[in-house]
Amino acid sequence: MGNGGAGPTPGAGEWRPRYNAWLVAVSVMLGTFMEVLDTSVANVALPHIAGSLSATPSEATWVLTSYLVSNAIILPASAWLSGFFGRKRFLMACILIFTTASAACGAALSLGMLVAARVVQGAGGGALQPIAQAILMESFPPARRGAAMAAYSMGVIVAPILGPTLGGWITDNYSWRWVFYINLPVGLLALLMAQAFIEDPPYIRRVERGRIDYVGFGLMAIGLSTLQVILDKGQEDDWFSAVWIRWVAVISVIALLAFVARELLADHPIVDLRIMRDRNFAVGTLMAVAVGVGLYGTTVQLPLFLQTLMNYPAMQSGLALSPRGVGAMCAAIVVGRLIGFIDSRVLIAAGFVLFGVSALLYSQMTLDISLWSVAFVSIVNGISTGLIFVPLSTTTLGRLRNEQMGNATGIYNLMRNIGGSVGISMVTTLLARAAQVHQNVLVQHLTPYDPMYLRKLQALRAGLARQTDPVTASRQALGVVYNVVVQQATLLAFADNFRLLSFLGLACAPLAALFARVMPRRIGGAH
């Protein structure tokens, strides 16, 4: 393992695949898109899954949690596993495990069977993201890595956005089981293309196999799985008010600290954390957490806003958000071409500023906003995400040697996914609590001494009294007022959350100056 120094070593940086790099890109991106899609496609199907398998909504959420836990454990270990088994063999095994587990998920007869299949599916899918990113960074010459990362961003950015829409359409028109069955033809095609076009570079075969770091892997598994459970179940059980969460948090902190110490001292670490000595990689990994918070925080809130406050059906809310994916794709394609000519740090800073602006526009949404207004802001938000993702990936990984790519991409993707889990937990917690705070403030105006409130209440009573008796009309009028208060309080809570995401984006923009400049046309004698 290297020490995170800049620039490729002779020989390693000159290797190129025998096949066209775009054939390689399609081969690895099929599996990646399928895997990332599965992190969100099952969300909207949870009520149907719970009803079909006689489970409570709370129990059904383990369908999501179990996948994320096993996914997080495999992500950072993907480089070591690639070196131990051979990357092509490991990639094909992961695709096969993921596809087979998808079939088992669709055929599950009980919640226990489904959760077990999701654990296996998450383990198989965990390595697909970092392996795909590493292969793309190695297969394309440095001058074209922006285009490679644009292709990669199609899966990582667009799939979580399309997931809920696709899942809702499949569930409504067919069955929740087809949410998993659709992976079968894609997985089979990905397996055939990986066999045909993927190859192991020479330096992968030279990876030191050594003694398996069982202690490091065990500490990592305990630390990451407990962290993921806390983030997923925290709001449901009122965070640290629950004794079990306090104990699990202590276990997670101890395990993760011990894991870091172990990996820094071990001769053959399962995750080489010494790579963090590279400045660009350290800064980029920190910013990847912010990208995860912003991407998933926005993705979770928008469908909730449209469905709970605007009463949009699932399909219509998905269509309102689909322009976000279009904006992200277009921006990624354009930025992939511009990245060789414009300083990546400028693009990253501009992307975070634009994200802050889009989140601020979201915070100004009202209950009479039109579908087209939501779609416009979604396009701006998608453009900002595409503008950030491509240059951030190339700048973060651009000074590393090819031998370090597998290890680096595992850590980088893990931190972005953890950021996503933090973002989801953060926005759902703040949404529930801010709504209560705003509700307490609003009800202070509903007193007999407020003339405007009295006039509105009397008008409601008079209107309802034409349809029922005065006592019932009085109760119904109070119910209408209370529903309006709850609705307004929830709207203000959404606005607060989007403002926080806006501040996050604007605060991250100056951090782009901490990167050392990467000159893609000169690295390793690129074309």
ABEGO torsion letter per residue (X at the ends): XBAGBBEBBBGAAABBBABBAAAAAAAAAAAAAAAAAAAAAAAAAAAAAAAAAGBBAAAAAAAAAAAAAAAAAAAAAAAAAAAAAEAAAAAAAAAAAAAAAAAAAAABABAAAAAAAAAAAAAAAAAAAAAAAAAAAAABBAAAAAAAAAAAAAAAAAAAAAAAAAAAAAAAABBAAAAAAAAAAAAAAAAAAAAAABBBBAAAAABBAEBBBAAAAAAAAAAAAAAAAAAAAAAAAGEAABAAAAAAAAAAAAAAAAAAAAAAABABBABBAAAAABAAAAAAAAAAAAAAAAAAAAAAAAAAAAAAAAGBBAAAAAAAAAAAAAAAAAAAAAAAAAAAABBAAAAAAAAAAAAAAAAAAAAABBAABBAAAAAAAAAAAAAAAAAAAAAAAAAAAAABBAAAAAAAAAAAAAAAAAAAAAAAAAAAAAAAAAAAAAAAAAAAABBAABAAAAAAAAAAAAAAAAABBAAAAAAAAAAAAAAAAAAAAAAAAAAAAAAAAAAAAAAAAAAAAABBBBBAAABGGBX
